[in-house]
Amino acid sequence: MEGFAEPLLGCSKTPGLFCCILTFAFLGAPCCVQANIVARLKKKNWVKYCIPACLCLCVGAAYNRNQIRKKYSMPKQPLQDCFLHMFCLVCAVNQEFLEVHKKEGSMSLARFLQPGSNNSSFSPPAPEVDQRLL
């Protein structure tokens, strides 16, 4: 796989998540959401991955994004990931959420602090977007 299957500007697939991240962007919410995404991949506690993202947002978030790339055998792009999180944080975190949701199974915002749970899903499921409209 070359890169992320989900589009960077795929916020219309998860309007609830997009609004949540956008609303709390300056309070550290994207760090916590992204940390949970990586923790799900590693089956570990999300706090460990939240600390680097919060301390140095773009570098820490790029490191976490690299963990997703590594898991799915995507090429490393550390500079691109760093700039992406510096200038388009909300879209990057949303893209990561969609990618992991698609490949690992359901992720629910309500159970977001429980990376081991895999039995919840969005209500209703995210609609498919007609690619011709993008």
LINBEL-V503213 format. One record per residue. N is the residue number from 1. SS is DSSP state (hx for helix, st for strand, lp for the rest). PHI is phi in whole degrees, -180 to 180 (none if undefined). BURIAL is # if it has 16 or more other C-alpha atoms within 10 Angstrom, else .. Layout:
N_SS_PHI_BURIAL + N_SS_PHI_BURIAL
This chain:
1_lp_none_. + 2_lp_-70_. + 3_lp_-160_. + 4_lp_-68_# + 5_lp_-75_. + 6_lp_-82_# + 7_lp_-71_# + 8_lp_-63_# + 9_lp_-99_. + 10_lp_-97_# + 11_hx_-64_# + 12_hx_-69_. + 13_hx_-74_# + 14_hx_-134_# + 15_hx_-60_. + 16_hx_-65_. + 17_hx_-65_# + 18_hx_-58_# + 19_hx_-65_. + 20_hx_-63_# + 21_hx_-65_# + 22_hx_-63_# + 23_hx_-63_. + 24_lp_-104_. + 25_hx_-56_. + 26_hx_-90_. + 27_hx_-107_. + 28_lp_94_. + 29_hx_-60_# + 30_hx_-60_# + 31_hx_-60_# + 32_hx_-70_# + 33_hx_-64_# + 34_hx_-65_# + 35_hx_-61_# + 36_hx_-66_# + 37_hx_-61_# + 38_hx_-68_# + 39_hx_-61_# + 40_hx_-63_# + 41_hx_-65_. + 42_hx_-92_. + 43_lp_59_. + 44_lp_-131_. + 45_lp_-71_# + 46_lp_-69_# + 47_hx_-60_. + 48_hx_-58_. + 49_hx_-91_# + 50_hx_-78_# + 51_hx_-59_# + 52_hx_-64_# + 53_hx_-66_# + 54_hx_-77_# + 55_hx_-67_. + 56_lp_-140_. + 57_hx_-46_# + 58_hx_-70_# + 59_hx_-72_# + 60_hx_-64_# + 61_hx_-68_# + 62_hx_-65_# + 63_hx_-61_# + 64_hx_-64_# + 65_hx_-64_# + 66_hx_-63_# + 67_hx_-63_# + 68_hx_-68_# + 69_hx_-59_# + 70_hx_-63_. + 71_hx_-59_. + 72_lp_-104_# + 73_lp_55_. + 74_lp_-93_. + 75_lp_-65_. + 76_lp_-72_. + 77_lp_-145_. + 78_hx_-61_. + 79_hx_-67_. + 80_hx_-60_. + 81_hx_-65_# + 82_hx_-64_# + 83_hx_-66_. + 84_hx_-60_# + 85_hx_-74_# + 86_hx_-74_# + 87_hx_-109_. + 88_lp_-145_. + 89_hx_-55_# + 90_hx_-62_# + 91_hx_-66_# + 92_hx_-64_# + 93_hx_-65_# + 94_hx_-62_# + 95_hx_-62_# + 96_hx_-64_# + 97_hx_-60_# + 98_hx_-63_# + 99_hx_-61_# + 100_hx_-69_# + 101_hx_-59_# + 102_hx_-67_. + 103_hx_-92_. + 104_hx_-104_. + 105_lp_109_. + 106_lp_-64_# + 107_lp_-131_# + 108_lp_-110_# + 109_lp_-65_. + 110_lp_-65_. + 111_lp_-109_. + 112_lp_-60_# + 113_lp_-85_# + 114_lp_-117_# + 115_lp_-63_# + 116_lp_-80_. + 117_lp_-77_. + 118_lp_-131_. + 119_lp_-111_. + 120_lp_-113_. + 121_lp_-148_# + 122_lp_-66_. + 123_lp_-128_. + 124_lp_-79_. + 125_lp_-62_. + 126_lp_-64_. + 127_lp_-73_. + 128_lp_-78_. + 129_lp_-101_. + 130_lp_-68_. + 131_hx_-63_. + 132_hx_-68_. + 133_hx_-82_. + 134_lp_-84_.
